[in-house]
Amino acid sequence: MTAGTLASAPVAGAASPAAVSASAATATSTVSADEVIAFPKTSQIVSSGETGFLSKSDVGEYRWTRYADGTSTVLASAGGPALGAASDVVVTQTGDHVVQIRDMATGAAPVEVPLVGLGGGVNIAIGAVGSTVLTSAHTVTGTEVLHVLSHDADGTLLNRVVTGIPSDATRITMRSAIPGTALVSYVSGTRTWYAVVDLATYAVVETYENPSPARTSPSPALSATHVAWVEQTPPRYGYPQPVVVVADRRRPGVTQRFSAGIASEVTVGLTGSWVVFEFGEDVAPGADRHPLVARSLTGAPGKELLEHATSLTGAPDGTLLVRGGSLVEGEAEGLYRVTAGEGEVGRQLVARSGEVTQLSVTGYDVPEVVDLDKNRPAVFTFDVDRPNVAVHMIISPPGQIDHYSYMWRGNGSSSTLGSLRVRWDGSYDYGTGDYGSSGTASNGLYEWKAEVWPTDGVGKAVELRGTFTVTRAPRPHDWTANAVPDLLSINAAGELIHNEDVTGWDSRWGTGWSIYDRASVPGDLGGTTAPDVVARDRSGYLWLYQGVGTSGNWLSARTRIGTGWQIYDKLVGGSDVNADGKADLLATDKSGVLWLYPGTGNVNTPFGARKKVGTGWGVYNEITATGNIAGAPAGDLVARDKDGVLWQYLGKGDGTFAPRTRIGGGWNAYSRIVAIGDLDNDGHNDLMAYVRTPSDPNKNVYVYKGTGSWSAPFGPRTAKSAAARDARLVF
């Protein structure tokens, strides 16, 4: 035992002013009798005395707050944590290993005790009960010894070794305290032990064994009559099964056990004949907070006290101070006092933090019209009034959401206060929906549902619903209005086959199409936004199938728009070659003359009188109108000669073309060359080449991506598989 002399003995003084040290800052608050004082935001409770409480913020700031008027004082503790239990005395630590014993009730000057030179090893302050400081002395042999530092009546420092702690004890930590008594934990052998230390005699008076690691019981509790801790039983269904064990100090060997549900870590407190702890009843993704419940040690009915609790401490009068939250109107987040009575227990709000427990969505932005041309991805925003919140959003066509069918789901989360954002690019696939398919959403009306929920498990989720309309500008070859071109073909049975997105689902759109020997997609000839189809029968009649854009009725009934078209061997649609904003049709006659039929925009008479473009086009066995592929306003053409060379004709905007330029050879490997439009939505029209009888059935389509450059208009090919098997016509 060693003794020293106080630098200055404790002196009783007036409660005001609360001058603590030059490093402390004080904030004053005037609180009337019917008001609740403020609790520091983003902070936890550390200790409580008769006149105030000690809190610690998430950034490590310690603050003492007076119950009487809400005055708060910031305490510097650069050398380690501020310590205290069941008292108005707080112990802070300086950077040079000096503990400062502060009486926050009187405001007296702090009593300083240097830890260096105390002897017995390197002393580390592990707790304080009133003005008594507990240290763990780490010896040169690797053992730890528990010391108690106190002062006698004349201010002399007393440094006593606690008896009853095993010589192999390590990880000595003060866990809880009541006036005059401390509960410490330590590891001896492979087990965790709790020791009740009488601070007056410096001796362990009781020990309790916990077979679980100490880290799973973060806050064992001590009262005048009981000790409580948490044990982990074997997991069930993958979840921990914590049990709160309460030992009766008056009857050695008598314990009671209470399930804590599935909470991963359990905060425990004792007050009167009640044990208070967190009970995990739901499995929420990421949830780390659970309701605070009270269980009677005498058989009275239990009850739920708070929606959640994050920290608690004992007060000198045996009550508990709990940092937690309530869903009761007017309470929310703050500091609550839990008080036990005869067969009952209750809580009262002591200090309010100003933070909310039940989340609210203060606003959201899900527009009524989602223009995926202007905003892709679309960003949906949900404003919330608290941190640790996530949103789960689903989108589906009308009438399907409540039948557990949706085409897309997305999530957003935030650990800080602000907005949640969900981004949608208009697509759906196996990973984001339960359609069992993938693709891109078509233009039209959709329902959405968003569930905003607390990731920490505190409070209830908020559900929002609504509708929006997806819109985009029309695209060539896009009947389903999903911004991805489709492919049409006529098979040997005369069926019209629609292949969604070129390589997606295929469906039969009609029968009897074997009467046609030529077909093309010029674009929208007028009246709708969907592409139209023109087809010539073997009698030379030209027919129009107007695009409707309605599921199940994609093309209207045919109307005859011309006769005598048997003079042509090729029909070419898909470009506005005179740059007037209307879809045109080109045709080559059997003598090799290329003719332009300018579009009128009138679906009843869709084409004007023909105009001769040029001669010599008989050298080509395939001509395709690609639309604009080189940046000029007019549509362009590509043409394949009999040697398999592909040539480019750039539109001049007056219905004529610039001299041809060579693109490349080897194109005679393909049965058809189709101007499919912008398949990958990069702003450049692409080219598709079709093989009717491929050697590899999974490679019957090749896509050449547009580059936007006239000198090299297409990139390398990519092989794909389309459902247009052995098609006679592909367009």
Residue pairs with C-beta under 8 A, 6 or more apart in sequence:
1 158
1 159
1 160
1 161
2 118
2 119
2 159
3 156
3 157
3 158
3 159
4 113
4 156
4 157
4 159
5 155
5 156
5 157
6 111
6 151
6 155
6 156
6 157
7 111
7 112
8 109
8 111
8 112
9 111
9 151
9 154
9 155
10 101
10 103
10 108
10 111
10 131
10 151
10 155
11 108
11 109
12 106
12 108
13 106
13 107
13 108
14 106
14 107
15 51
15 105
15 106
15 107
16 107
17 107
18 26
18 66
18 71
18 73
18 104
18 107
19 107
20 26
20 73
20 75
20 102
20 104
20 107
20 110
21 76
21 100
21 102
21 110
23 76
24 73
24 74
24 75
24 76
25 73
25 74
26 71
26 72
26 73
26 74
27 71
27 72
27 73
27 74
28 69
28 71
29 37
29 38
29 69
29 70
29 71
29 72
30 69
30 70
31 37
31 68
31 69
31 70
36 334
36 349
36 350
36 351
36 352
37 65
37 66
37 67
37 69
37 70
37 350
37 351
37 352
38 65
38 70
38 72
38 351
38 352
38 353
38 354
39 55
39 65
39 323
39 333
39 334
39 335
39 350
39 351
39 352
39 353
40 55
40 57
40 61
40 63
40 65
40 72
40 353
41 57
41 353
41 354
41 355
42 57
42 58
42 59
42 355
43 55
43 56
43 57
43 58
43 61
43 63
43 323
43 353
44 55
44 56
44 310
44 311
44 323
45 53
45 54
45 55
45 311
45 312
45 313
45 321
45 322
45 323
45 335
46 53
46 54
46 55
46 56
46 62
46 82
46 84
46 311
46 313
47 53
47 54
47 83
47 84
47 85
47 86
47 87
47 90
47 313
48 54
48 86
48 313
48 314
48 315
48 316
48 321
49 84
49 86
49 87
49 88
49 89
49 104
49 105
49 315
49 316
50 88
50 105
50 315
50 316
50 317
51 66
51 67
51 68
51 88
51 104
51 105
52 64
52 65
52 66
52 67
52 88
52 104
52 105
53 64
53 65
53 67
53 313
53 321
53 335
53 351
54 62
54 63
54 64
54 75
54 82
54 84
54 90
54 104
55 62
55 63
55 65
55 323
56 62
56 63
56 81
56 82
57 63
61 74
62 74
62 75
62 76
62 77
62 82
62 90
62 92
63 72
63 73
63 74
63 75
64 72
64 73
64 75
64 90
64 104
65 71
65 72
65 73
65 351
66 72
67 350
70 351
73 104
75 82
75 90
75 92
75 102
76 92
77 92
77 93
78 93
78 94
78 95
79 93
79 94
79 95
79 96
79 97
79 98
80 93
80 124
80 125
81 93
82 90
82 91
82 92
82 93
83 90
83 91
83 92
83 125
83 126
83 127
83 128
83 133
84 90
84 91
84 128
85 127
85 128
85 129
85 174
85 176
85 177
85 182
85 313
85 314
86 129
86 130
86 177
86 178
86 179
86 313
86 314
86 315
86 316
87 128
87 129
87 130
87 131
87 179
87 316
88 103
88 104
88 105
89 101
89 102
89 103
89 104
89 128
89 130
89 131
90 102
90 104
90 128
91 99
91 100
91 101
91 102
91 125
91 128
91 133
92 99
92 100
92 102
92 110
93 99
93 100
93 125
94 100
96 114
96 116
97 114
97 115
97 116
98 112
98 113
98 114
98 115
99 112
99 113
99 115
99 125
99 133
99 149
100 110
100 111
100 112
101 110
101 111
101 112
101 113
101 128
101 131
101 133
102 108
102 110
103 131
111 131
111 151
113 133
113 149
113 157
115 123
115 124
115 125
115 135
116 123
118 135
118 137
118 147
118 149
118 159
119 137
119 159
120 137
120 139
120 145
120 147
120 159
120 161
121 137
121 138
121 139
121 140
121 144
121 145
122 137
122 138
123 135
123 136
123 137
123 138
123 147
124 135
124 136
124 137
124 138
125 133
125 134
125 135
126 134
126 135
126 136
126 172
126 173
126 174
126 184
127 133
127 134
127 173
127 174
127 177
127 182
127 184
128 134
129 177
129 179
129 180
129 181
129 182
129 199
130 179
131 150
131 151
132 148
132 149
132 150
132 199
133 148
133 149
133 150
134 146
134 147
134 148
134 149
134 174
134 182
134 184
134 197
135 146
135 147
135 148
135 149
136 144
136 145
136 146
136 147
136 172
136 173
137 144
137 145
137 146
137 147
138 144
139 145
143 167
143 168
143 169
143 170
144 169
144 170
144 171
144 172
144 186
145 161
145 162
145 165
146 161
146 162
146 165
146 169
146 172
146 184
146 197
147 159
147 160
147 161
147 162
148 158
148 159
148 160
148 162
148 197
148 199
148 202
149 157
149 158
149 159
150 157
150 158
150 160
150 199
151 157
151 158
152 158
160 202
161 202
162 197
162 202
162 203
162 204
163 202
163 203
163 204
164 195
164 197
164 203
164 204
164 205
164 207
165 172
165 186
165 195
165 204
166 186
166 188
168 188
168 189
169 186
169 187
169 188
169 193
170 186
170 187
170 188
171 185
171 186
171 187
171 214
172 184
172 185
172 186
173 184
173 185
173 186
173 214
174 182
174 183
174 184
175 183
175 184
175 185
175 194
175 219
175 220
175 221
175 222
176 182
176 183
176 219
176 220
176 221
176 222
176 314
177 183
177 222
177 314
178 222
178 223
178 224
178 314
178 318
179 316
180 198
180 199
180 200
181 196
181 197
181 198
181 199
181 222
182 196
182 197
182 199
182 222
183 194
183 195
183 196
183 197
183 220
183 221
183 222
183 227
184 194
184 195
184 197
185 192
185 193
185 194
185 195
185 210
185 214
185 220
186 192
186 193
186 195
187 193
187 214
191 209
191 210
191 211
192 209
192 210
192 211
192 212
192 213
192 214
192 217
193 207
193 208
193 209
193 210
194 207
194 208
194 209
194 210
194 220
194 227
194 229
195 204
195 206
195 207
196 204
196 205
196 206
196 207
196 222
196 227
196 249
197 203
197 204
197 205
198 204
198 205
206 227
206 249
206 252
208 227
208 229
208 247
210 217
210 229
210 230
210 231
210 245
211 231
212 230
212 231
212 232
213 232
216 230
216 231
216 232
216 240
216 242
216 265
217 229
217 230
217 231
217 266
217 268
218 265
218 266
218 267
219 266
219 267
219 268
219 269
219 311
219 312
220 227
220 228
220 229
220 230
220 268
221 227
221 228
221 229
221 268
221 269
221 270
221 275
221 314
222 228
222 270
222 314
223 270
223 271
223 272
223 314
223 318
224 249
224 318
225 248
225 249
225 250
225 273
226 246
226 247
226 248
226 249
226 270
226 275
226 297
227 246
227 247
227 249
227 270
228 244
228 245
228 246
228 247
228 268
228 269
228 270
228 275
228 277
229 244
229 245
229 268
230 242
230 243
230 244
230 245
230 260
230 266
230 268
230 277
231 242
231 243
231 245
232 240
232 241
232 242
232 243
233 241
233 242
233 243
234 241
235 241
239 262
239 283
240 262
240 263
240 264
241 259
241 262
242 259
242 260
242 261
242 262
242 263
242 264
242 266
242 280
243 257
243 258
243 259
243 260
244 257
244 258
244 259
244 260
244 266
244 268
244 275
244 277
244 295
245 255
245 256
245 257
246 255
246 256
246 257
246 258
246 270
246 275
246 297
247 254
247 255
248 254
248 255
248 256
256 297
258 275
258 277
258 295
259 279
260 266
260 277
260 278
260 279
260 280
261 279
261 280
261 281
261 290
262 280
262 281
262 283
263 278
263 279
263 280
263 290
264 280
264 288
265 278
265 288
266 277
266 278
267 277
267 278
267 292
267 309
267 310
267 311
267 312
268 275
268 276
268 277
269 275
269 276
269 277
269 312
269 313
269 314
269 320
269 322
269 338
270 276
270 314
270 320
271 314
271 318
271 319
271 320
271 338
271 339
271 340
271 345
272 318
272 340
272 341
272 345
273 296
273 297
273 298
273 300
273 340
274 294
274 295
274 296
274 297
274 340
274 345
275 294
275 295
275 297
276 292
276 293
276 294
276 295
276 305
276 312
276 320
276 322
276 338
276 345
277 292
277 293
277 295
278 289
278 290
278 291
278 292
278 293
278 308
278 309
279 290
279 291
279 292
279 293
279 304
280 287
280 290
281 290
281 291
282 457
284 453
284 454
284 455
284 457
285 455
286 390
286 455
286 456
286 457
287 454
287 455
287 456
287 457
288 456
288 457
289 308
289 309
289 310
289 456
289 457
289 458
290 308
290 457
291 304
291 305
291 306
291 307
291 308
292 304
292 305
292 306
292 307
292 308
292 309
292 322
292 324
293 302
293 303
293 304
293 305
294 302
294 303
294 304
294 305
294 338
294 345
295 302
296 302
296 343
296 345
298 343
300 343
300 344
303 345
305 322
305 336
305 338
305 345
305 346
305 347
306 322
306 324
306 325
306 326
306 336
306 347
307 324
307 325
307 326
307 327
307 357
307 458
307 459
308 324
308 325
308 357
308 456
308 457
308 458
309 322
309 323
309 324
310 323
310 324
311 322
311 323
312 320
312 321
312 322
312 323
312 338
313 320
313 321
314 320
314 321
315 321
315 337
318 340
319 337
319 338
319 339
319 340
320 337
320 338
321 335
321 336
321 337
321 338
321 350
322 335
322 336
322 337
322 338
322 347
323 334
323 335
323 336
324 333
324 334
324 336
325 331
325 332
325 333
325 334
325 355
325 357
325 458
325 459
326 332
326 336
326 349
326 357
327 357
327 358
327 459
327 460
331 349
331 352
331 357
332 352
332 353
332 355
332 356
332 357
332 358
333 352
333 353
333 354
333 355
333 356
333 357
334 349
334 350
334 351
334 352
334 353
335 349
335 350
335 351
335 353
336 347
336 348
336 349
336 350
337 347
337 348
337 350
338 345
338 346
338 347
339 345
339 346
339 347
339 348
355 386
356 385
356 386
357 386
357 458
357 459
358 459
358 460
359 384
359 385
359 386
359 389
359 452
359 454
359 459
359 462
360 384
360 385
360 386
360 462
361 382
361 383
361 384
361 452
361 462
361 464
362 383
362 384
362 385
363 382
363 383
364 380
364 381
364 382
364 383
364 450
364 464
365 380
365 381
366 380
366 381
366 448
366 450
366 466
366 468
367 378
367 468
368 467
368 468
368 469
369 468
369 469
369 471
370 378
370 468
370 469
370 470
370 471
371 471
371 472
372 378
372 425
372 426
372 470
372 471
372 472
372 483
373 471
373 472
373 473
373 483
376 425
376 426
377 423
377 424
377 425
377 426
378 423
378 424
378 425
378 426
379 421
379 422
379 423
380 393
380 421
380 422
380 423
380 424
380 448
380 450
381 419
381 420
381 421
382 391
382 412
382 419
382 420
382 421
382 422
382 450
382 452
382 464
383 418
383 419
383 420
384 414
384 417
384 418
384 419
384 420
384 452
385 417
386 417
386 454
387 414
387 415
387 416
387 417
388 414
388 415
388 454
388 455
388 456
388 458
389 413
389 414
389 420
389 452
389 453
389 454
389 455
390 411
390 412
390 413
390 414
390 420
390 452
390 453
390 455
391 411
391 412
391 413
391 420
391 422
391 450
391 451
391 452
391 453
392 409
392 410
392 411
392 450
392 451
392 453
393 409
393 410
393 411
393 412
393 422
393 448
393 449
393 450
393 451
394 401
394 406
394 408
394 409
394 448
394 449
394 450
395 406
395 407
395 408
395 409
395 424
395 441
395 446
395 447
395 448
396 405
396 406
396 407
396 408
396 446
396 447
396 448
397 407
397 444
397 445
397 446
397 447
398 445
398 446
398 447
398 467
399 447
400 406
400 447
401 447
401 448
401 449
404 434
405 434
405 435
406 433
406 434
406 435
407 428
407 433
407 435
407 441
408 424
408 427
408 428
408 432
408 433
408 441
409 432
409 433
410 422
410 423
410 424
410 432
411 422
412 420
412 421
412 422
413 420
413 455
414 420
415 455
420 452
422 450
426 440
426 441
426 470
426 482
426 483
427 438
427 439
427 440
427 441
428 435
428 437
428 438
428 439
428 440
428 441
429 437
429 438
429 439
430 436
430 437
430 438
437 505
438 504
439 482
439 484
439 500
439 501
439 504
439 505
440 482
440 483
440 484
440 501
441 470
441 482
442 470
442 480
442 481
442 482
443 469
443 470
443 471
443 472
443 481
443 482
444 469
444 470
444 481
445 467
445 468
445 469
446 467
446 468
446 469
446 470
447 465
447 466
447 467
448 465
448 466
448 467
448 468
449 463
449 464
449 465
450 463
450 464
450 465
451 461
451 462
451 463
451 464
452 461
452 462
452 463
452 464
453 461
453 462
454 460
454 461
472 481
472 483
474 481
474 524
474 529
474 530
474 531
475 481
475 483
475 484
475 485
475 677
475 678
476 485
476 521
476 523
476 531
476 574
476 627
476 675
476 676
476 677
476 678
476 685
477 485
477 486
477 487
477 521
477 531
477 574
477 675
477 676
477 677
478 484
478 485
478 486
478 530
478 531
478 677
479 486
479 498
479 530
479 531
479 547
479 549
479 554
479 555
480 486
480 500
480 501
480 551
480 554
481 529
481 530
481 549
482 501
483 681
484 500
484 501
484 502
484 679
484 681
485 501
485 502
485 676
485 677
485 678
485 679
486 498
486 499
486 500
486 501
486 502
487 498
487 499
487 502
487 674
487 676
487 688
487 701
487 722
487 724
487 730
488 496
488 497
488 498
488 499
488 509
488 519
488 521
488 533
488 730
488 731
489 496
489 497
489 499
489 724
489 727
489 728
489 729
489 730
489 731
490 496
490 497
490 513
490 514
490 516
490 519
490 727
490 728
490 729
491 497
491 724
491 725
491 726
491 727
491 728
492 726
492 728
493 511
493 514
494 511
494 512
494 513
494 514
494 515
495 508
495 510
495 511
495 513
496 508
496 509
496 510
496 511
496 513
497 506
497 507
497 508
497 509
497 723
497 724
497 727
498 506
498 507
498 508
498 509
498 554
499 505
499 506
499 722
499 723
499 724
500 506
500 507
502 676
502 679
502 688
502 701
502 703
502 720
502 722
503 701
503 720
503 721
503 722
505 723
506 722
506 723
506 724
509 554
509 555
510 555
513 519
513 535
514 728
515 537
515 538
516 535
516 536
516 537
516 538
516 543
516 729
517 536
517 537
517 538
518 535
518 536
518 568
518 570
518 571
518 729
519 533
519 534
519 535
519 536
519 571
519 729
519 731
520 533
520 534
520 535
520 571
520 572
520 573
520 574
520 585
520 731
521 531
521 532
521 533
521 534
521 573
521 574
521 731
522 531
522 532
522 534
522 573
522 574
522 583
522 584
522 585
522 599
522 625
523 531
523 532
523 573
523 574
523 576
523 583
524 530
524 531
524 532
524 547
524 583
525 532
525 544
525 546
525 582
525 583
525 599
525 601
525 603
525 606
526 582
526 599
526 600
526 601
526 602
526 603
526 606
527 546
527 603
528 546
528 547
528 548
528 549
529 547
529 549
530 546
530 547
530 548
530 549
530 554
531 547
532 544
532 545
532 546
532 547
532 583
532 603
532 606
533 544
533 545
533 547
533 555
533 731
534 542
534 543
534 544
534 545
534 561
534 571
534 573
534 585
535 542
535 543
535 545
535 558
536 542
536 543
536 565
536 566
536 568
536 571
537 543
538 566
539 566
540 563
540 564
540 565
540 566
540 567
541 560
541 562
541 563
541 565
542 560
542 561
542 562
542 563
542 565
543 558
543 559
543 560
543 561
544 558
544 559
544 560
544 561
544 603
544 606
545 555
545 556
545 557
545 558
546 555
546 556
546 559
546 603
547 554
547 555
547 556
548 554
548 555
548 556
561 605
561 606
561 607
562 607
565 571
565 587
567 589
567 590
568 587
568 588
568 589
568 590
568 595
569 588
569 589
569 590
570 587
570 588
570 623
571 585
571 586
571 587
572 585
572 586
572 587
572 588
572 623
572 624
572 625
572 637
573 583
573 584
573 585
573 586
573 625
574 583
574 624
574 625
574 626
574 627
574 635
574 675
575 583
575 584
575 586
575 625
575 626
575 627
575 628
575 634
575 635
575 636
575 637
575 651
575 675
576 582
576 583
576 584
576 599
576 627
576 634
576 635
577 584
577 586
577 596
577 625
577 634
577 635
577 637
577 651
577 655
577 657
578 584
578 596
578 598
578 634
578 653
578 654
578 655
579 633
579 634
579 635
579 651
579 653
579 654
580 598
580 599
581 601
582 598
582 599
582 600
582 601
583 599
584 596
584 597
584 598
584 599
584 607
584 635
584 655
585 596
585 597
585 599
585 607
586 594
586 595
586 596
586 597
586 613
586 623
586 625
586 637
587 594
587 595
587 597
587 610
588 594
588 595
588 617
588 618
588 620
588 623
589 595
590 618
591 615
591 618
592 615
592 616
592 617
592 618
592 619
593 612
593 613
593 614
593 615
593 617
594 612
594 613
594 614
594 615
594 617
594 623
595 610
595 611
595 612
595 613
596 610
596 611
596 612
596 613
596 655
597 607
597 608
597 609
597 610
597 611
598 607
598 608
598 611
598 655
599 606
599 607
599 608
600 606
600 607
600 608
611 655
613 655
613 656
613 657
614 656
614 657
617 623
617 639
619 641
619 642
620 639
620 640
620 641
620 642
620 647
621 640
621 641
621 642
622 639
622 640
622 667
622 672
622 673
623 637
623 638
623 639
623 640
624 637
624 638
624 639
624 673
624 674
624 675
624 687
625 635
625 636
625 637
625 675
626 635
626 636
626 637
626 638
626 675
626 685
626 687
627 635
627 636
627 675
627 677
627 685
628 634
628 635
628 636
628 651
628 685
629 636
629 648
629 684
629 685
629 706
629 708
629 710
629 713
629 714
630 636
630 648
630 650
630 708
630 709
630 710
630 713
631 708
631 710
632 650
632 651
632 652
632 653
633 653
634 650
634 651
634 652
634 653
634 654
635 651
636 648
636 649
636 650
636 651
636 657
637 648
637 649
637 651
637 657
638 646
638 647
638 648
638 649
638 663
638 673
638 675
638 687
639 646
639 647
639 649
639 660
640 646
640 647
640 667
640 668
640 673
641 647
642 668
643 665
643 668
644 665
644 666
644 667
644 668
644 669
645 662
645 663
645 664
645 665
645 667
646 662
646 663
646 664
646 665
646 667
646 673
647 660
647 661
647 662
647 663
648 660
648 661
648 662
648 663
648 710
648 713
649 657
649 658
649 660
650 657
650 658
650 661
650 710
651 657
651 658
652 658
661 710
661 711
663 713
663 714
667 673
667 689
669 689
669 691
670 689
670 690
670 691
670 702
671 690
671 691
671 692
671 693
671 730
672 689
672 690
672 692
672 729
672 730
672 731
673 687
673 688
673 689
673 690
674 687
674 688
674 689
674 690
674 730
674 731
675 685
675 687
675 688
676 685
676 686
676 687
676 688
676 703
677 685
677 686
678 684
678 685
678 686
678 706
679 686
679 688
679 703
679 705
680 686
680 705
682 705
682 706
683 708
684 705
684 706
684 707
684 708
685 706
686 703
686 704
686 705
686 706
686 714
687 703
687 704
687 706
687 714
688 701
688 702
688 703
688 704
689 701
689 702
689 703
689 704
689 717
690 700
690 701
690 722
690 724
690 727
690 730
691 699
691 700
691 701
691 702
692 700
692 726
692 727
693 726
694 700
697 721
697 725
698 719
698 721
699 719
699 720
699 721
700 721
700 722
700 724
700 725
701 719
701 720
701 721
701 722
701 724
702 717
702 718
702 719
702 720
703 717
703 718
703 720
704 714
704 715
704 716
704 717
704 718
705 714
705 715
705 718
706 713
706 714
706 715
707 713
707 714
707 715
724 730
